[in-house]
């Protein structure tokens, strides 16, 4: 390669750098011009999605049910108070309250009773029922956090897909512009007799293919936009401008120990807490079932009075106030209930015992999966850092190779097929670099999530401390 070609390549590399600077300036200018329109970054999209998520709202209502269940379980420790009022009209043989003998007569009786009871011992069913309800309440709150995190991860994926698709549109547009520019140059060379008609036809085919790829990429971008709006529960008719700065993310390699992250996540992550709550709930249910096999002791007390009138004889009776006061009586007592035989109880105990073992196995599986997810996230994130750095060098090398191929093609030293191969290689490298950056962005947030920072990074308080 002579000096002129070397200097031309140097100029070409400078042009690439200038183009990158211009692209950044255009992006900044675009943000200024659209200051009146909101630019949605990843955090704002996730926040909006959580606030408008029906799945999160369902979990919130389910948590209200668990709260009501907890309040109901507290009633087992408090005495019950009841009152009873009844009226009775009797005829035929019945007891005369005045003489306490049987007579054939018609009478009217009005009874009043106020009584209270309290369970002193029931085999721990009341206590374990309260502890189980409290655990369900805690699990319900954790379910809300899990629903929020699932929605955040879902929106993060959709947002990255949209940014990737829109960046792909820009790459396809650049590819089409280059092909059209080369077509115009080849047509002029044909007029000068430097190139033949077959070269023009092949370049026209390349332009048609690039035009199709651009149309396809735009359709992919519209599909990704609709998917993001649907995930956010965002009005499909409203515009949604995303922040393109994600494509310029700078990877950072961080040396972190998987076991340290897992040690924190095993006690603080939503998945770990839900697994522990499920085990505790099953254990309390097992204790409740066993408690049904034990005796229960209750105490009760009350007051009662009544009003009586003999309708048959029509005799004069004491007034209502006098009878209400004179017939007033109190009582107190205790009762013990001993279950002797109920076969269904034993079956329920065995079933609850099996549920405890199943919950423990599911917890072990969840913790193992959590460890694997953390290890994969850390490994993938650091791996993408290396791949991005290598791919950036490859993009530069492929850009230089494409420039050299284009020069050789203009000088008649390279076929159109080889030039197309160099252009496709450059496009593929750019797309791969973009893909690596998008994957790095997601894995980086997932690692921070396992560390307790949270997927939404603009929150000042971590999710587990709320």
C-alpha positions in Angstrom: 0.0 0.0 0.0 1.5 3.3 -1.1 1.7 6.5 1.0 -1.4 8.0 -0.7 -3.5 5.1 0.4 -2.1 5.4 3.9 -2.9 9.0 4.1 -6.4 8.4 2.7 -7.0 5.8 5.4 -5.8 8.2 8.0 -8.2 10.8 6.7 -11.0 8.2 6.7 -10.4 7.4 10.3 -10.5 11.1 11.2 -13.8 11.3 9.3 -15.2 8.5 11.4 -14.3 10.2 14.6 -15.8 13.5 13.3 -19.0 11.6 12.4 -19.2 10.2 16.0 -18.8 13.7 17.4 -21.4 15.1 15.1 -23.8 12.2 16.1 -23.3 13.1 19.8 -23.9 16.8 19.0 -27.1 15.9 17.1 -28.4 13.8 19.9 -27.8 16.6 22.4 -29.4 19.1 20.1 -32.3 16.8 19.6 -32.9 16.6 23.4 -32.8 20.4 23.6 -35.3 20.8 20.7 -37.6 18.3 22.3 -37.3 19.8 25.8 -41.1 20.3 25.8 -41.6 16.5 25.3 -40.7 14.2 28.0 -37.7 11.9 27.4 -38.3 8.5 29.2 -35.2 6.9 30.6 -35.2 3.3 31.9 -35.8 4.3 35.5 -38.8 6.5 34.7 -40.4 3.8 32.5 -40.0 1.2 35.3 -41.4 3.6 37.9 -44.4 4.4 35.7 -45.0 0.7 35.0 -45.0 -0.2 38.8 -47.4 2.7 39.6 -49.9 1.6 36.9 -49.4 -2.2 37.1 -52.6 -4.3 37.6 -50.6 -7.2 38.9 -49.0 -5.1 41.6 -52.5 -3.7 42.5 -53.8 -7.3 42.8 -51.0 -8.2 45.2 -51.9 -5.1 47.2 -55.5 -6.1 47.6 -54.3 -9.7 48.5 -52.1 -8.1 51.2 -55.2 -6.3 52.5 -56.9 -9.7 52.9 -53.9 -11.0 54.9 -54.1 -8.0 57.1 -57.8 -8.7 57.8 -56.9 -12.3 58.5 -54.3 -11.1 61.0 -56.8 -8.9 62.7 -59.3 -11.7 62.9 -56.7 -14.0 64.5 -56.2 -11.5 67.4 -59.8 -12.1 68.4 -58.9 -15.6 69.6 -57.1 -14.0 72.6 -60.0 -11.8 73.5 -63.2 -13.0 75.3 -66.3 -13.1 73.2 -69.4 -11.2 74.5 -72.9 -12.0 73.3 -76.4 -11.1 74.2 -79.7 -12.9 73.6 -83.3 -11.7 73.7 -86.2 -14.1 73.1 -90.0 -14.2 73.4 -92.0 -17.3 73.8 -95.8 -18.0 73.7 -96.8 -21.4 75.1 -100.0 -23.3 75.5 -101.0 -26.7 76.8 -99.0 -28.5 79.5 -96.1 -26.3 80.7 -94.4 -25.2 83.9 -96.0 -22.4 85.9 -93.1 -20.2 87.0 -95.0 -19.1 90.1 -95.6 -22.6 91.5 -93.0 -24.5 89.5 -95.7 -27.1 88.7 -97.2 -28.4 85.4 -100.5 -26.8 84.4 -102.6 -26.6 81.3 -102.5 -23.0 80.5 -101.2 -20.4 78.0 -98.3 -18.3 79.0 -96.0 -15.6 77.6 -92.3 -15.6 78.5 -89.6 -13.0 77.6 -86.0 -14.0 78.2 -82.8 -11.8 78.4 -79.2 -13.1 78.6 -75.7 -11.6 78.4 -72.8 -14.0 78.5 -69.1 -14.2 77.7 -66.6 -17.0 77.0 -62.9 -17.3 76.7 -60.7 -20.2 75.5 -58.0 -20.8 78.0 -56.2 -23.7 76.2 -56.8 -25.2 72.8 -53.6 -27.0 72.0 -51.9 -23.9 70.7 -54.3 -23.5 67.8 -55.0 -19.9 68.6 -51.4 -18.9 69.1 -50.2 -20.7 66.0 -53.1 -19.3 64.0 -52.0 -15.8 65.0 -48.4 -16.6 64.1 -49.4 -18.0 60.8 -51.6 -15.0 60.0 -48.7 -12.7 60.8 -46.4 -14.7 58.6 -49.0 -14.5 55.8 -49.2 -10.8 56.3 -45.4 -10.5 55.9 -45.5 -12.8 52.9 -48.2 -10.6 51.4 -46.0 -7.6 51.7 -43.2 -9.5 50.1 -45.5 -10.6 47.3 -46.1 -6.9 46.5 -42.3 -6.3 46.3 -41.9 -9.4 44.2 -44.6 -8.2 41.8 -42.9 -4.8 41.6 -39.5 -6.4 40.9 -41.0 -8.7 38.2 -42.6 -5.7 36.5 -39.3 -3.7 36.7 -37.4 -6.6 35.1 -40.0 -7.0 32.4 -40.0 -3.3 31.6 -36.2 -3.2 31.6 -36.1 -6.0 29.0 -38.7 -4.3 26.9 -36.9 -0.9 27.2 -33.6 -2.5 26.1 -35.3 -4.2 23.2 -36.7 -0.9 22.0 -33.4 1.0 22.4 -31.7 -1.8 20.5 -34.3 -1.8 17.8 -34.1 2.0 17.3 -30.3 1.9 17.2 -30.6 -0.8 14.7 -32.7 1.5 12.5 -29.9 4.1 12.6 -27.4 1.4 11.6 -29.7 0.3 8.8 -30.1 3.9 7.6 -26.3 4.4 7.5 -25.9 1.1 5.6 -28.5 2.2 3.0 -26.9 5.6 2.6 -23.5 4.0 2.0 -25.0 1.6 -0.6 -26.8 4.4 -2.4 -23.7 6.5 -2.4 -21.7 3.6 -3.8 -24.5 3.0 -6.4 -24.2 6.6 -7.6 -20.5 6.3 -7.9 -20.7 3.0 -9.7 -23.2 4.5 -12.2 -20.8 7.4 -12.9 -18.0 4.9 -13.4 -20.2 3.0 -15.8 -20.7 6.1 -17.8 -17.0 6.6 -18.0 -16.5 3.0 -19.0 -14.6 2.0 -15.8 -17.4 -0.3 -14.5 -19.7 -2.6 -16.3 -23.4 -3.1 -16.2 -23.2 -6.2 -14.0 -21.5 -4.2 -11.3 -24.3 -1.6 -11.3 -26.9 -4.4 -11.1 -25.3 -6.0 -8.2 -25.0 -2.7 -6.3 -28.7 -2.0 -7.1 -29.5 -5.4 -5.6 -27.6 -4.4 -2.5 -29.5 -1.2 -2.2 -32.8 -3.0 -2.5 -31.7 -5.5 0.2 -30.6 -2.6 2.5 -33.9 -0.8 1.8 -35.8 -3.9 2.8 -33.7 -4.4 6.0 -34.4 -0.8 6.9 -38.1 -1.3 6.5 -37.9 -4.5 8.5 -35.9 -2.9 11.3 -38.4 0.0 11.5 -41.2 -2.6 11.9 -39.2 -4.2 14.6 -38.9 -0.9 16.3 -42.6 -0.2 16.2 -43.3 -3.7 17.6 -40.8 -3.1 20.4 -42.4 0.2 21.2 -45.9 -1.3 21.4 -44.5 -4.1 23.6 -43.0 -1.5 26.0 -46.2 0.5 26.2 -48.2 -2.7 26.9 -45.8 -3.7 29.6 -46.0 -0.2 31.2 -49.8 0.0 30.8 -49.1 3.2 28.9 -51.6 4.6 26.4 -50.7 3.2 23.0 -51.8 6.4 21.2 -49.4 8.6 23.2 -45.8 9.2 22.1 -43.0 7.7 24.0 -39.5 9.1 23.4 -36.7 7.0 24.9 -33.3 8.0 26.0 -30.7 6.9 23.5 -27.8 7.4 25.8 -28.0 3.7 26.8 -26.2 2.8 23.5 -23.2 4.9 24.7 -22.8 3.0 28.0 -19.3 2.6 29.2 -18.6 -0.9 30.6 -16.9 -1.3 33.9 -15.2 -4.4 35.1 -15.8 -5.0 38.8 -14.1 -7.8 40.8 -16.9 -9.0 43.1 -17.3 -12.3 45.1 -20.4 -14.3 44.3 -20.5 -15.7 47.8 -20.5 -12.2 49.3 -23.5 -11.2 47.2 -25.3 -14.5 47.8 -24.8 -14.1 51.6 -26.6 -10.8 51.5 -29.3 -11.9 49.0 -30.0 -15.2 50.9 -31.4 -13.2 53.8 -32.7 -10.0 52.1 -33.9 -10.8 48.5 -37.6 -11.2 48.0 -37.3 -14.7 46.6 -35.4 -15.9 49.7 -37.8 -14.2 52.1 -40.9 -15.7 50.3 -39.4 -19.2 50.5 -38.8 -18.8 54.2 -42.3 -17.5 54.8 -43.7 -20.5 53.0 -41.8 -22.9 55.3 -43.0 -21.0 58.4 -46.6 -21.0 57.2 -46.5 -24.7 56.5 -45.0 -25.3 60.0 -47.7 -23.3 61.8 -50.4 -25.2 59.8 -48.8 -28.5 61.0 -48.9 -27.3 64.6 -52.5 -26.2 64.3 -53.5 -29.7 63.0 -51.7 -31.3 65.9 -53.4 -29.0 68.3 -56.8 -30.3 67.2 -55.8 -33.7 68.8 -55.4 -32.1 72.2 -58.1 -31.1 74.8 -59.4 -27.6 74.9 -60.5 -25.7 78.0 -62.9 -22.7 78.1 -64.4 -20.6 80.8 -67.7 -18.7 80.6 -69.9 -16.4 82.6 -73.1 -14.5 82.2 -76.3 -13.0 83.6 -79.9 -13.7 82.7 -83.4 -12.7 83.6 -87.0 -13.1 82.3 -90.5 -11.7 82.3 -93.6 -14.0 82.7 -97.3 -13.6 82.2 -100.2 -16.1 82.6 -102.6 -15.5 79.8 -105.2 -18.2 80.7 -106.0 -17.1 84.2 -105.5 -13.4 83.6 -104.0 -13.1 87.1 -102.2 -10.0 88.1 -98.4 -10.3 87.8 -95.6 -8.1 88.9 -94.6 -5.3 86.6 -91.9 -5.8 84.0 -89.3 -3.8 86.0 -90.0 -5.8 89.1 -89.7 -9.2 87.4 -86.6 -8.1 85.4 -84.9 -7.2 88.7 -86.2 -10.1 90.8 -85.5 -12.8 88.2 -81.9 -11.6 87.6 -79.3 -14.3 88.0 -75.6 -14.8 87.4 -73.5 -17.9 86.5 -69.9 -18.8 85.9 -68.4 -22.1 84.7 -65.8 -23.9 82.8 -65.8 -26.6 80.1 -63.3 -29.1 78.8 -63.5 -30.8 75.4 -61.5 -34.0 74.8 -61.3 -35.3 71.3 -61.5 -39.1 71.5 -61.6 -40.2 67.9 -61.8 -38.3 64.6 -60.0 -40.1 61.8 -59.9 -37.1 59.6 -57.8 -35.2 62.1 -55.0 -37.8 61.8 -55.1 -37.5 58.0 -54.9 -33.8 58.1 -51.8 -34.0 60.4 -50.0 -36.3 58.0 -50.9 -34.0 55.1 -49.7 -30.9 56.9 -46.4 -32.7 57.9 -45.8 -33.6 54.2 -46.5 -29.9 53.3 -43.7 -28.8 55.6 -41.2 -31.1 53.9 -42.3 -29.9 50.5 -41.9 -26.3 51.5 -38.4 -27.0 52.8 -37.4 -28.7 49.6 -38.8 -25.8 47.6 -36.8 -23.4 49.7 -33.6 -25.3 49.0 -34.4 -25.2 45.3 -35.1 -21.5 45.4 -31.9 -20.8 47.3 -29.9 -22.9 44.8 -31.5 -21.1 41.9 -30.8 -17.7 43.6 -27.1 -18.7 43.9 -27.0 -19.8 40.2 -28.7 -16.6 39.1 -26.2 -14.4 41.0 -23.2 -16.4 39.7 -24.5 -16.2 36.1 -25.3 -12.4 36.4 -21.8 -11.6 37.7 -20.1 -13.9 35.2 -22.1 -12.6 32.2 -21.6 -8.9 33.2 -17.8 -9.2 33.5 -17.8 -11.3 30.3 -19.7 -8.7 28.4 -17.1 -6.1 29.5 -14.4 -8.0 27.8 -16.5 -8.8 24.8 -17.4 -5.1 24.4 -13.8 -4.0 24.5 -12.8 -6.6 21.9 -15.8 -5.9 19.7 -15.0 -2.2 19.7 -11.6 -3.0 18.3 -13.2 -5.3 15.8 -15.6 -2.6 14.6 -12.6 -0.3 14.1 -10.8 -3.0 12.2 -13.9 -3.8 10.1 -14.4 -0.2 9.3 -10.8 0.1 8.0 -11.2 -3.2 6.1 -14.4 -1.9 4.5 -12.7 1.4 3.5 -9.8 -0.5 1.9 -12.2 -2.9 0.1 -14.2 0.1 -1.2 -11.0 1.7 -2.5 -9.9 -1.5 -4.2 -13.4 -1.9 -5.7 -13.1 1.6 -7.2 -9.7 0.7 -8.6 -11.1 -2.5 -10.1 -9.1 -4.7 -7.8 -12.1 -6.2 -5.9 -15.4 -7.7 -6.9 -18.8 -6.4 -5.8 -19.4 -9.7 -3.9 -16.3 -9.1 -1.8 -17.2 -5.5 -1.2 -20.7 -6.6 0.0 -19.1 -9.2 2.3 -16.9 -6.5 3.9 -20.0 -4.2 4.3 -22.0 -7.0 5.8 -19.2 -7.9 8.2 -19.0 -4.3 9.4 -22.7 -4.1 9.9 -22.7 -7.4 11.8 -19.9 -6.1 14.0 -21.8 -2.9 14.8 -25.0 -4.9 15.6 -23.1 -7.3 17.8 -21.4 -4.5 19.7 -24.8 -2.9 20.3 -26.2 -6.2 21.5 -23.3 -6.7 23.9 -23.9 -3.2 25.4 -27.6 -3.9 25.9 -26.9 -7.2 27.6 -24.3 -5.6 29.8 -26.7 -2.9 30.9 -29.3 -5.5 32.0 -26.8 -7.8 33.8 -25.2 -4.8 35.5 -28.6 -3.8 37.0 -29.4 -7.4 38.0 -26.1 -7.6 39.9 -26.9 -4.4 41.7 -30.4 -5.8 42.4 -28.9 -8.8 44.1 -26.7 -6.5 46.2 -29.8 -4.7 47.5 -29.3 -1.5 45.5 -32.5 -2.1 43.5 -33.2 -2.2 39.8 -34.5 1.4 39.7 -31.3 3.3 40.5 -32.8 6.7 41.1 -34.4 5.6 44.4 -32.6 6.9 47.5 -33.9 4.1 49.6 -33.3 0.4 48.8 -36.3 -1.8 48.4 -35.5 -4.0 51.3 -35.3 -1.1 53.7 -38.8 0.2 52.9 
